[in-house]
Amino acid sequence: MKISISASSPAWDRDAFSDQLTYVQEAERMGAHAVWTVEGWGQDAVTPLAYLAARTKTIKLGTAIMQITARAPAMTAMTAMTLSSLSEGRFILGLGSSGPQLAGPR
């Protein structure tokens, strides 16, 4: 069985993100398969994963929902390729349309 965790503290709360780093590192030590981030409350899903990629070694790094309406497809692909390279292939790209609070009415 694979165990995954979520890390989604607001980037502007340095103490909360520091606690999330400790949480992710401990989960990795205990054998967790992946950590997932989401976009919401003014935070993107990718930047925290780049930070975690630099501070972890084996845990997979995934976007639970990287909002497709916020980026051009080419930018999404470039971002995914860059994070995959930085994390030595540990990145998992999860795409979605998100909710109205992020995507807005159409």
C-alpha positions as CSV (number, residue, x, y, z in Angstrom):
1,M,0.0,0.0,0.0
2,K,1.2,3.5,-0.9
3,I,0.8,6.3,1.7
4,S,0.5,9.9,0.5
5,I,0.3,13.1,2.5
6,S,-0.7,16.7,1.7
7,A,1.3,19.8,2.3
8,S,-0.6,23.0,1.8
9,S,0.2,25.6,4.3
10,P,0.2,29.2,3.1
11,A,3.5,30.4,1.7
12,W,3.3,33.7,3.5
13,D,3.3,32.0,6.9
14,R,6.9,31.0,7.2
15,D,6.4,29.2,10.5
16,A,3.6,27.1,9.1
17,F,5.6,26.2,6.0
18,S,8.6,25.3,8.2
19,D,6.3,22.9,10.1
20,Q,5.1,21.4,6.8
21,L,8.8,20.8,5.8
22,T,9.4,18.9,9.0
23,Y,6.1,17.0,8.5
24,V,7.2,16.0,4.9
25,Q,10.7,15.1,5.9
26,E,9.4,12.8,8.7
27,A,6.8,11.2,6.3
28,E,9.6,10.6,3.8
29,R,11.7,9.0,6.6
30,M,8.8,6.7,7.4
31,G,8.4,5.6,3.8
32,A,5.6,7.8,2.5
33,H,5.2,7.5,-1.3
34,A,4.2,11.1,-2.2
35,V,3.4,14.5,-1.0
36,W,0.7,16.5,-2.8
37,T,0.1,20.3,-2.9
38,V,-3.0,22.2,-4.2
39,E,-3.6,25.7,-5.4
40,G,-5.6,28.0,-3.3
41,W,-5.7,30.9,-0.9
42,G,-3.2,32.8,-3.1
43,Q,-0.6,30.0,-3.3
44,D,0.4,28.0,-6.4
45,A,1.0,24.3,-6.2
46,V,4.5,24.2,-7.8
47,T,6.7,26.6,-5.8
48,P,6.3,24.6,-2.5
49,L,7.2,21.4,-4.3
50,A,10.4,23.0,-5.7
51,Y,11.4,23.9,-2.1
52,L,10.5,20.4,-0.9
53,A,12.5,18.9,-3.8
54,A,15.6,20.6,-2.5
55,R,15.0,19.4,1.0
56,T,14.0,15.7,0.4
57,K,15.5,12.8,-1.5
58,T,12.9,10.0,-2.3
59,I,9.3,11.1,-1.7
60,K,7.4,11.8,-4.9
61,L,6.2,15.4,-5.4
62,G,2.7,15.9,-6.9
63,T,0.3,18.7,-7.7
64,A,-3.1,17.5,-6.6
65,I,-4.6,20.1,-8.8
66,M,-2.6,22.5,-10.9
67,Q,-5.2,24.8,-12.3
68,I,-5.2,24.6,-16.1
69,T,-7.1,27.8,-16.7
70,A,-4.4,29.9,-15.0
71,R,-1.6,28.9,-17.4
72,A,-0.9,28.5,-21.0
73,P,-0.4,24.8,-21.9
74,A,3.2,25.5,-22.9
75,M,4.0,27.1,-19.6
76,T,2.4,24.2,-17.7
77,A,4.6,21.8,-19.7
78,M,7.8,23.8,-19.1
79,T,7.0,24.1,-15.4
80,A,6.4,20.3,-15.2
81,M,9.6,19.5,-17.1
82,T,11.7,21.8,-14.9
83,L,10.4,20.5,-11.7
84,S,10.8,16.9,-12.9
85,S,14.4,17.7,-13.7
86,L,15.1,19.5,-10.4
87,S,13.6,16.6,-8.4
88,E,15.3,13.9,-10.4
89,G,12.1,12.5,-11.8
90,R,10.0,12.6,-8.6
91,F,7.4,15.1,-9.9
92,I,3.8,13.9,-10.6
93,L,1.7,16.4,-12.6
94,G,-2.0,16.6,-11.5
95,L,-4.2,18.9,-13.6
96,G,-7.7,20.1,-13.1
97,S,-10.0,23.1,-13.6
98,S,-10.3,23.8,-9.9
99,G,-13.3,25.6,-8.4
100,P,-15.0,28.9,-9.1
101,Q,-12.9,30.7,-6.4
102,L,-9.8,30.2,-8.6
103,A,-11.2,29.6,-12.1
104,G,-14.0,32.2,-11.9
105,P,-17.2,32.1,-13.8
106,R,-17.1,31.4,-17.5
